[in-house]
Amino acid sequence: MGLFDVNYDNVAWYALPVRLRKAVHYAWLRCLITPVKWLAIMFRTNRTGNLYRLAHNSQVVYLEAALNDTFDSISRRIYIADGPFRDPLYTYLRPEEKPVWLGLISEMGATTYPDPEVLYTDGETAIMGIGFIVRIPTAITFNMARLKAMIDQYRLAGRANYSIETF
């Protein structure tokens, strides 16, 4: 029995003087403590939700667990994949002997050289606009607004966007 687990019916019974411990008085007192019992239930429910939120942080494992607990508690098929990422292409000096042919897109396949490589800036190679992808099976029914709110609640605050895909 925890700190907040109080049996209010027992408290009401033992709060009555012995000479007034009759069914009528006990029923009347139970009617008076009904709002207090309701508040205690609301408090315990809120406390349980807060403890659950505190136990989950912004790590992928915890975000997946929270989404699966809410939307797919039996099969647990929701998972998070990394967003698209392109490895940067580097140019080298002639003495380094690491040739990379930088041709035009229109020349692809028309020359004897390998297909041309495309140069991207640092901003283009870091993250291609999407930090992660939440993959949800089509068999799961969900409210998109609730799903986005839950992802926003648990994900790491920052500029990284995310995408939601069904499979």
C-alpha positions in Angstrom: 0.0 0.0 0.0 1.5 3.3 -1.1 1.5 6.7 0.3 -1.5 7.9 -1.7 -3.6 4.7 -1.3 -6.2 5.7 1.3 -9.3 3.7 1.9 -11.8 6.5 2.6 -14.6 4.1 3.5 -12.5 2.8 6.4 -11.5 6.4 7.4 -15.2 7.4 7.4 -16.1 4.3 9.6 -13.4 4.9 12.1 -14.0 8.7 12.2 -17.5 8.0 13.5 -17.9 7.9 17.2 -18.8 4.4 18.4 -22.3 5.4 19.5 -23.1 6.7 16.0 -21.8 3.7 14.1 -25.1 2.8 12.5 -25.8 2.0 8.9 -27.7 5.2 8.3 -24.9 7.4 9.6 -22.3 5.4 7.8 -24.2 5.7 4.5 -24.7 9.4 5.0 -21.0 9.9 5.7 -20.1 7.8 2.6 -22.3 10.2 0.5 -20.3 13.1 1.9 -16.9 11.7 1.1 -17.9 10.6 -2.5 -16.4 13.9 -4.0 -13.2 13.3 -2.0 -12.9 9.7 -3.3 -13.5 11.0 -6.9 -10.7 13.6 -6.4 -8.4 10.9 -5.0 -9.0 8.7 -8.1 -8.4 11.7 -10.4 -5.2 12.5 -8.5 -3.9 8.9 -8.8 -4.7 8.7 -12.5 -2.8 12.0 -13.1 0.1 10.8 -11.0 0.3 7.5 -12.8 0.3 9.4 -16.2 3.0 11.8 -15.0 5.2 8.9 -13.7 4.8 7.2 -17.1 5.8 10.3 -18.9 8.8 10.8 -16.7 9.9 7.2 -17.3 10.1 7.9 -21.0 12.6 10.3 -22.5 13.4 11.3 -26.1 15.4 8.2 -27.0 14.1 6.2 -29.9 13.5 3.1 -27.8 11.2 5.0 -25.4 9.4 6.8 -28.2 8.7 3.5 -29.8 7.6 2.0 -26.5 5.2 4.9 -25.8 3.7 4.7 -29.3 3.3 1.0 -29.2 1.8 1.1 -25.7 -0.8 3.6 -26.9 -1.7 2.4 -30.4 -0.5 -1.2 -30.8 0.0 -2.7 -27.3 -0.4 -6.4 -28.5 1.7 -6.7 -31.6 4.0 -3.8 -31.1 4.6 -3.2 -34.8 5.3 0.6 -34.8 8.9 1.4 -35.2 11.1 4.4 -36.0 13.5 4.5 -38.9 16.3 7.0 -39.6 15.6 9.8 -42.1 17.2 9.9 -45.5 20.9 10.8 -45.4 23.4 11.3 -48.2 27.1 10.7 -47.6 29.1 13.7 -48.6 31.3 13.5 -51.7 34.8 15.0 -51.4 37.0 16.3 -54.2 40.7 15.5 -54.0 43.9 17.1 -55.3 45.7 15.4 -58.3 48.6 14.1 -56.1 46.1 12.3 -53.8 45.2 10.0 -56.7 41.5 9.6 -55.8 39.8 10.6 -59.0 36.1 11.5 -58.9 34.5 12.3 -62.2 32.1 15.3 -61.9 30.1 15.2 -65.1 26.8 16.6 -66.1 23.5 14.8 -65.4 22.8 14.8 -69.1 26.0 12.8 -69.7 24.9 9.9 -67.5 25.4 6.6 -69.4 26.6 8.3 -72.5 30.3 8.2 -71.7 32.8 5.5 -71.0 33.4 7.0 -67.6 31.4 5.9 -64.6 28.2 7.8 -63.9 28.9 11.3 -62.6 28.8 12.1 -58.9 26.7 15.0 -57.6 28.2 17.5 -55.1 26.1 18.5 -52.2 26.7 21.3 -49.7 27.1 20.6 -46.0 23.5 21.6 -45.4 22.3 19.2 -48.0 24.2 16.2 -46.7 23.5 16.6 -43.0 19.9 15.6 -42.9 17.7 15.7 -45.9 14.9 17.6 -44.1 13.5 14.6 -42.2 15.2 13.5 -39.0 13.3 10.3 -38.5 10.3 8.3 -39.9 7.6 6.8 -37.8 6.4 3.6 -39.6 2.9 2.4 -38.7 1.2 -0.7 -40.1 -2.0 0.0 -42.1 -3.9 -2.4 -39.9 -3.7 0.1 -37.0 -6.4 2.7 -36.7 -5.2 5.9 -35.1 -6.0 9.6 -34.9 -3.3 11.6 -36.7 -3.6 14.6 -34.4 -3.2 12.4 -31.3 -0.2 10.6 -32.9 1.6 13.8 -33.8 0.9 15.2 -30.3 2.4 12.2 -28.7 5.5 12.2 -31.0 6.0 15.9 -30.2 5.7 15.3 -26.5 8.4 12.6 -26.4 10.8 13.6 -29.2 13.8 15.7 -28.6 13.0 19.4 -29.1 14.8 20.8 -32.0 14.6 21.6 -35.7 14.5 18.0 -37.0 11.3 17.3 -38.8 9.7 13.8 -38.9 7.5 11.9 -41.2 4.7 9.4 -40.6 4.4 6.5 -43.1 2.1 3.5 -43.2 3.3 0.2 -44.5 
